[in-house]
Amino acid sequence: MPAEERKAFLMRIDPELWAELEAWAADELRSVNGQIEYLLRQAVQKRRKAAQENEQDS
């Protein structure tokens, strides 16, 4: 997605959590912003998959 289409927002975050995310991002050669976006995308995909499985079980 091009940068001009991305939504910018401010976020307050615990310094210890920031440090963990920063280290994790460095391990995976990502920026902290990229790591947070990656984790959010994974969470959304997991939620969608669970919702689809619940619909199929109904």
FENMORA-V204487 format. One record per backbone hydrogen bond with DSSP energy under -1.0 kcal/mol. CO is the residue of the C=O (numbers start at 1). NH is the residue of the N-H. E is the energy in kcal/mol with one decimal. If there is no record, write none. Layout:
# FENMORA-V204487
co: [CO;CO]
nh: [NH;NH]
e: [E;E]
This chain:
# FENMORA-V204487
co: [2;3;14;15;16;17;18;19;20;21;22;23;24;25;26;31;32;33;34;35;36;37;38;39;40;41;42;43;44;45;46;47;48;49;50;51;52;53]
nh: [5;6;18;19;20;21;22;23;24;25;26;27;28;30;29;35;36;37;38;39;40;41;42;43;44;45;46;47;48;49;50;51;52;53;54;55;56;57]
e: [-1.9;-1.6;-2.5;-2.2;-2.0;-2.7;-2.8;-2.3;-2.5;-2.9;-2.1;-2.2;-1.5;-2.9;-1.3;-2.4;-2.7;-2.4;-2.4;-2.6;-2.5;-2.5;-2.2;-2.2;-2.4;-2.5;-2.4;-2.2;-2.6;-2.4;-2.2;-2.3;-2.5;-2.3;-2.1;-2.0;-2.0;-1.6]
